[in-house]
Amino acid sequence: MASSPLFGLTDRSALPLDRENFFLRVHAVNVFVRDQDRSLRFYLDQLGFSLAFDVCLQNGERWVGVAPPHGTAVLTLIAPDPDSDEYKLIGQPTQVAFVAEDVVATYSEWRRRGVRFRYVPRLRRVKYQRQEVDEPENAPSLLLGKQTPIWGGAFTRFEDIDRNSFALVMGACAFRLAWLVATITTSSI
């Protein structure tokens, strides 16, 4: 039981999941950059992020973090040693996705500020099939109903000053509203 992710709790009902202030979030994601000062200027001036921290650690290394407006996560801008494996990650696609209420407006504003995009925002709708899993008959499904699950929205990819690329996607609520408007518009024609 020591290896349990519940740290010895065998009764899941003892977890305080109904607390009003219970939350879980991603705090920091590392982004490897060549020059912290140039990258910091990019994230602050071109993307409109705010400075989360800029400190010198006891070992002399600089630790810099930026956060998107209204965001809860921090991008930690790390300048690795040129001989390290991390240095080879500079300029590669990241698995980081930024969610915007209006991807087209964000795209337009950031392009005006000089941000490089790989392509204009595209609309994507993805259907996926349920996987058969051996579960007890009474186990609740995360996919409710009999309909084929659908996800989608507008998306694009942009690059920072070091050509690290990130996804910019439409939030789920905004996508549902856009889908509803499109459905009503096409059904009334």
N, C-alpha and C positions, 0 to 999 in steps of 0.2 A: 504493500500500500504506500510505501515511501515514495515511489515513483509517480504516484497519482498527481495529475495536474491540480487536484483540489487540495493538495498539501495535507493529506491525512483526513480530510472531511469525507465521510462516507455518505452522509445525509445531505443531498443537494438542497433540500429545503432550508438548510441552515445558512445558505448563502443569502446575503441581503439584496436580492435582485429587485425588490419592490421599493427600495429606498428612493426618495425623491431625488437625491443628489448623487445616485449611483451613476458612474459613467466609466467608459473605457475609450481611450483614444490613442492614436499614434502621436507621439510627441516629436520625434526627429527622424529625418531621413538624410543620409549622407549623400552629398553631391561632390564629386571630385573635380577640382578646377585647377588651372595652371597658375592663376594669379588672383589671390583673394580680393585685393583692392579693385581690380577691373570687374570681377564677378559681382562684388558687392554693389558697385555703381550700377551694373546692369539690372540686378534684381530690384534695387531701390528706385532708380530713375526710369527704367523702361517698363518694368512690370508693375511698379507701384507698391511693392512689398514694403514692410517695415522692418527695421532692425530689431531683432530679438535679443541678440547679445554680440559683443565684440570684446573678448577678454584675452589676456595672456595667461596661459597656464603656468604652473610652477616649473615645468620642464622647458619653458621658453616658447612653446608652440602657441600660435594664435588660434583661437577658436571663434568662428564667426557664424552667426545664424540669422536667417531672414524668415519672415512669415508673410503669407499672402493676406490681403485685407480680409477681415472677418474669418480668418483661418485659425485653426487650433493646432496645426502641425508646423514644425520648423524645418527648414532646409538648412542643414549644417554644411557650410562651404569649406571643404577640406582641400588644402594644397599638399598632396602627397610628395614624397621624395621621388625625383625622376627615375630612380632605379627600382622603384617598388612595383608590385603587381597592380596596386590601386591606380598608379599613374596611367597604366594601359587602359583604364576604364574611362578616361577623359575623352569626350567626343562620341560616346556611345549612346544608343537609345537607353533610356531609363524605364523603369516600370512604374513611374510616378504619373498619376493622372490628376489634373486639376479640374474640379467641377465648377462650372459657371452657370448661372441662371440663363444668361443670354450669350451663347458662344459667338454668334456673329458680331454682336456689339463689342465683346472682349477682343475678338480677332481684329476688328476695325481699329479699335483704340490702340492696341499693342502694335499693329502694323504702322500706324501713324507715328508711333514712338520708335520705330526702327527695329522691331522684333522680327526675326526671320521665321517664316512658316514654311513647312514642307509642301502644303497644299491648302486651298481654300476649305472652309468647313464643309463637310459632307454629311448627308443624312444616312444613317445606317439603322436598319431594323434587323434584329437577330432573333430567330426562332431556335429553340433548342429542345431536344427530346429528353424526356425523363429517363434516367438510368434505372434499370431494375436492380434493387439492392435487397439483400436478405435482411428484412426487418420484421419485428413482431407485427402481427396483424393490426393491433391497436395503436401502433406507433404513429404519432402525428407527422404529417408530411409538411415540409417547408413550402412545397408547391401546392397551393390549394386549388380545388376544382378540377374539372376534366379538360380544360382548354390547354392548348399548347402554350407554354410560357413564352413571352415576348419581352425583349429588352431592346432599347434603341435610343437614338437621339443624334444630335449633331456632334461631330467630332473633328478634330484636326490635330496636328503635331507641330510644335514650335521648338526652336533651339535657343540655348543660351549663348553667351559670348564664346564658350569653348566647344560649341556644337553638341553639347549634351542635349538630347531631345526628350520632350515631355508631351503627354497627351493633354488636350483640352477638350472636355466633354460637357454636354448639356446635362444638368441635373435631372433626376428621374421625374420630379414633379413638373418641371418645365416641359419635359418630353411628353408626359401624359396629357398636359394641356394642349400642346401642339398637335398631338394625335387626335384629341377630341375635336379641336377646331377643324382639322383636315377631314375628319369623318363627317362632321355636321355639314361642312361646305360641300363635300362631294356627294353626300346623300340628298342635299336639297337642290342639286342641279338637274 
